[in-house]
């Protein structure tokens, strides 16, 4: 205001002031659409306060208050209501906050309505989530998905009230056309499979206990998941890269994305549910891959798992080399492991390249302080499981070779031959990416496909429930809208 010689932005009587006021009030009226605290941005209450401001002092106070609300709204809708790490410590994401002065200068120097329209994330995913949120709110106003489905499990050939309830719920949810069937037939089975696929469940077409539990989650609870996903999208409101790697922890998948389209995707295993093994959320840049990697055992695993084993039997974990600070292999027989504890153990541990290496035959490196990366694994059986949370925090890939080929295709005419030549040498080799690729480790329990299909996943680390509670404390609420 000093730089403007205390010229007001909102409370004057000129057409320009009215245009700014009206644009801001209109934006506030749709704050609830975006999952913002509607009570904080109540346009009717604000208009009443403006009309009641008659003296210069009262108008001055309202001028400042409107600027405060504008700045709060701009930050809320563009980069989120919450500071993520304060809610969930495992979210290490750097939110791209903008300058408050820049907001005011940008608004004053632009078309008011046009400027406000640019504030929400411009990503296609945010637009799709917003559309699904409004659709679900309209559905809730009409009774939601109807009664829950009773029973512990239903399969082909079943009939009766539970099957009718299953049919009706799947119809309302959009997974099958209206039908008069009272029997669990092939049509109902196909609808159950579609539901299972959209919820990350084993698509066997049987409405077992796990499927029914997901099916019976209320529309209001699903709406909470969408609102949390929109908040998460605001935390990531910056360019992701035309080509980037997208790892959705809750979906147990890793994808290579090109211009918002999946060009390669594989199953993944993520960090186990124990609090010290959960995979953190952050973004970084993949710079290279290592073929035939050595596994340098993290200190936490050395002292918490391997040292106790060595104290019981010095020949334990014999496939792992024990090395000194200079990387020289030491003789186990010359060491009394019982003399050390977690703090004083002076050695490192390394597993040389091999098909049995804990990292498999390739790892993908995006240097970060958390020592998290993507890698192969010899433990292939875990990829057939529905819930795949078993690692110490890193991301294991089901098809790492094909993942490598897809990355190398941007720089090699025959990526498979190049990769296999390094692999067949048996020697550890670093292969740089000519164009480093952004990597985003995200946690989305509600997301869409580019086809528009809405998906839900389980909140395996209970992160989204904590985020919802924090949003509710800020005044965000589930609502139903008519029409």
N, C-alpha and C positions, 0 to 999 in steps of 0.2 A: 504493500500500500504506500509506503514511503516513496518507492520508485515511481509510483503512479501519481505522486503528489496528493495522496489520499482520495483519489477519485474512486467512487464506488463501482462495484461490479454488478450488484444485484438489486439494490433498493431504490434506484433512481426512477424517474418518471418518464424517461425517454423510451422510444420504441426499442432501442438496442437493449436497455435494461429489462424491459418486459420480455423480449425474446429470450434472453439468458435465463430469467426466472422461470418462464414457462417450459423451456427445454429441461431445466434441472428438475422441476416438479414432475414432468412427464417421465423422466428417467427414474425418479424415486418411486413413481407409481408402479413401475415394472420391476423394482428391486426384488420382490418376492419371486418373480419368475426365475430369477437367477440363483435362488437359494440364499439370498442375503436376508439379514434381519429386517423384515418389513416394518416393524415398530420403530426402528431407528430412523427409517426414511419415510415417515408418514407424510405424504404431501398435503393432506387436509389439515393436519395439525400445524404444519409449517406455514401454510397459507393463513391460517387463523392468527398465528403469531405475527406474521407480516402485517396483516390488516390492523392489528392492535397496536402496532408501533407508530406512534404519532409524533413524538418529540425527536429532535436531532439525536439525543443520547440513545433513545430506544431504537431509532433507525440504525445508528452506528453499531449498537450491540447486535442487531439482526444481520447487518452486513457481515460482521465477523462470524456469527453463528452459521450463516449460509456458506461462507468460505470453508469453515471447519467441516460442515457436513459434506460439501462437495469433495474436499480432499479425502475424507474418510470413505465416501462412496467410491471415488476413483481408485483408491488403493484396494478396497474390498473386492471390487468387481474385476480388477485387472490382475492382481497378484495374490488375492486371497485374504480372508478374514483373519486366519490364524497364522502364528509362527510355528511351522510344523515341528521343529525339533523340541519345542517346549511342550508339545502334546505327546509326541512319540520320539524318544531319543534315537531310535534306529533310523529315523528319517534324516539323512544328512544332506538334504537338498538345499542348495542356495537359491532362495527365492529372488527373482529378478526385480527387486523394488525399483520404482522410478522416483525421480526428484519431485518433491511436493511443489517447489517453485515452478518446475517445468510443467506440472499439471495446470497451474493457474495461468502461466504464460501461454500454454498451448490452447487453453480454453478461450482466453480473451482474444487471441489472434486468429480464431477459426470460427466457422459456422457452429453455433452452440450445439444444435441437435446433431450435426455431423460429427463433431468432436466426441460427444458422449457416446455415439454409436460405435466409435472405434475402440472404446475402452475394454469391453469384454474380450476374452481370447478369440482370435480369428481362426483357430484350428478347426478343421472339419469335425473332429471328435466332440468339441465343445458344442457345436451347433447341433449335432445329433443327440447328445445327452440332453440338451435343453428341450429339444422336440419331444423326446421320450418322457421327460419330466412332466411337461404340460399334458401329454396324452394320459399319463398315469394319474395325474391330479383330476382330470375329467372323469376317468374311470372310477376313482375313489368316490367322487361325488355321486356316482350312480350305484354305489354298493360294493365296489371293488370286484374281487374275483368270486364272490359268493361263498357258500359254506365250505369249510375244510372237508377233506376226504377222509373218511373213517377207515379203520382196518390197519393191519400190520404189513400187508403186502398183497398185491394182486398180480395175476399173470394170465396168459392166454387161456381162454375157456371159462374164466370166472364170470359170474353174473350176479345181479342183485343190486341193492341200493348203493353199495360202495362203488361199483362200476359206473352206475349212473352219475354219482357225484364226481367221479374222476372224469367222465366224459364231459359233463357240464363245465367243470373248471377248466379243462383244456380248451374247450370252445371259447370261453370268455377270455382266456389268456392268448388266444390266437394261434394255437398249435394244431387245430383241426377245424374243419367246416362243421356246421350244425348237422347233427345226426340223431336218429331215433334209436340207435342201437342200445341194447341193454346187456350186451355180452362183450367181453374183452376180446374183440376180434382183431383182424390184421390192420384195419384202419386205426383202431385205438392204439394198437402196438406201435404203429408208425408215428402217431402223435406223441406218444410217450418218448420214443427215441428222439424226436425233434426237441422235446423239452429237455431231455438228458444232455443232448449235445450243447444246448444253449446254457447249461448250468454246470458244465465240466464234469458230468457224471458218466460212468460207463454206459454206453448206449446199447444196452441189451434188450430194451423194449419191455422190461418187466418193472412194474411199479412196486419195488421192494421198499423196505423201511427207509433207506437212505433217500430214495427218490421221493417218497411221500413226504418226508420231513422237509425237503426243499420245496415241494409243490405246495405245502401248507403254510409256508411263510407268507405273511400278509402283504398286501399291496403297499400298505403304509411303511412296513419295514424295507421293502424293496425301494420305495421312494427315498428313504434315508440313504440307501446305498448310492443312488444316483446323485443326490445332493452332495455327498462326500466326494464322489468322483469328479463333480464339477469344481469343487474346491481344490482338489488335487490337480485338475487341469489348469487352474489359475496359478498354482505354484510352479508350473512348468511352462509358463507363458513366455516362451522365447523360441526362436527357430530351432527345430530339432535336427536339421540337416536333411537335404534332399534324399540322401541315403543315410540310414542310421540303423542301429540294432536296438530292438525293443524287447526287453525281457519283463514280462508280466509275472511277478512271483506267484500270485494267486492262481494263475492259469497254468503254471508249470510249463511255460513255453518260452522259446527264444526265437525271434523273427528278424529277418533282414527286410527293412522297409525301403521302398523307393517311391518317392512322391505319394506318400500316404497309402501305398499298396504293398501287400505282403508279396515279396518275390521269393522268399524261402522261409520255412518255419520248421522247427523241430521241438520235440519234447525236452523238458529239462527236469533236473532234480535241484532243489534249493536247500537252504539251510534248515536244519532240524528245528523243532518247536521250542527246545530249551532256549532260555533268554540269551545265553552266551553263544548260541549258534545261528541265530536268525540272520538272514541276509539283509544287510542295510539297503536303503534306497538312496541312490545318488546318480548323477550323470557324469560321464567322463568321455575320453576319446581313445578308441582302440588304435594303437600304433603298429603292432606287429603280432605275429604268431610264432610260437616255438614248436618245432616238430621234433619228435623224440626227446621230450623234456625230461630233465631231472626234477625230482620233487624235493624241494628244500622244506623240511618239516617245520611248520610254525612253532614258535617257542611254547605257545600254550599247549599244543599237543605233546610236545617233547616232555614237559615237566608234569603235566596232568595225567597223561596216559602211558607214555613210553618209559619214563624214569621209574615209576612204581613197578612196571613189568620187568625192567632190567634189575631192579633190586631183588626181585623174587628169583629171576633166572637171567644171568648175564648173556645167554644166547637167545633171549626173547627177541622178537622182531628182527630175525637174522637177515632179512632182505634189505634192511636199512643200514647204511654205513654211518658210523659215528666218526665225526671229524673234529679237529682242533680249530682254533681261531684262524689258522692259515689254510684251512681246507684240506689238511693232510689226514688220511684215514688212520685211526688209532686201533690198537690191539685191545679187544674187549677183555681178554684174559689178564691184562695188566692193570685193570681198573677195578677198584672196590667201589661199586656204585652206592653202597649203603652209606658212605660217608657224605653224600650230597643230599641237598634238599632242593626244592623248586627254585630257591633264590641263588644257591651256590653252584648248581650244576654248570660246568664250564664248557660243555661241548655242544656242537651242532649235529644235526642228523640229515642225511640225504639218501634218497632212493635213486639209483642210476636209471637211465633210460631202459625201458623194457616194455613188453606187452602187458606185464602185470603191474606196471607203475601206477601209483594212485591217481596220477593225472592222465593215464592212458598214453596216447601217442601224439597228442597235440594240445596246446593251450593257447588262449587268445588273450593278449595283454592290453589293458587300458590302465596305465600306471596310476595307482591311487594309494592313499595312506591306509586304507583298510585291508590291503592285500587280497582283494577280491578279483577274480577273473573267471572266464569261461574255459571249460576244459573237457576233454574226453574222460572216460572212466572204464575200468574193466568190469565194474558191477552193473552189467546191462539189465539184469532182471528187475531192477527197481523201476525201470521206465514203463513197465506194464501195469504199474499200480495207479490207482485213481488219485491218491494223495501222495505227492513225491517230495517230502520234506525230510531229508536224511543227511545232508552234507554238513560240514563244519562252517558253511557260509558261502563258499564259492558255488558257481552255477555249472552243473554237469550237463553235457549235451548228449542226446541219444544218437544223433547222426553228425558227429563233429567233422568227418571228412567232407561230406556234402556241404556243410556250413563253410568250411575252408575253401572249397571249390567256388562257391558263390561269391565269397569275398575276393578271391584271386581273379575271378573272371573279369573284373574291372581293369586288370593290368596285364593279364597273360592270355595269349591266344589259345593255349591248351592248359588250363589251370590244373586239371587232374594229373597230367603228365608231370608238370613242375612239382606238384605236391608229392606225388609218389616217388619221384627221383630223390627228394630229400628223405622221405620216409624209409626207402629201401637202403639208404646208406647206413642206417642204424646209429648215425651220429647226431648229437644235439645240434639243431640249426635254427637260427633266427631268420625269419622272413618278414621284411618290412612291408607295410601297406603304403603304396605310393601316395594314396590319398587317405589319410587317417579317417576313421569312421566314428561318429559320435555313438555312444552307448548310453542307454537310459534304463536303469533298473527301477521299475515302477511297481506299484501295488494297487491294482484296480479290481475291486469286487463287482463293479458295474462298468461295462464297456460295450461299445458297438463294433460291429464289422462295417466295412465300407458299404456293404449291401444294405445296411440299416438294421440288421438283426441285433436286438438287445440281448446281452449276455450277463449272467450273474455268476459269481464264484463265492466260495466260502471264505470267511474272514479268518484265515488259519492262524495268523499271529495276533488276532484281536486288535489290530491297529485301527481299522475303520470304526469300530465301536467307540474307541477312545476319541477319535476325531469327531464323530457325531455328537458325543456328549459335550465336547468342547464347543462345537457349533451351537448346540442347544443352549448352552450357557451364555452365548453371545446373542441369543434371541432368534436363532433360526428355528423354524417350525415346519412340520408337515402340514400341508393344507389340501383342501379339496376345492376345485373350481367348477362352476357350472358351465353349461354350453357344450 
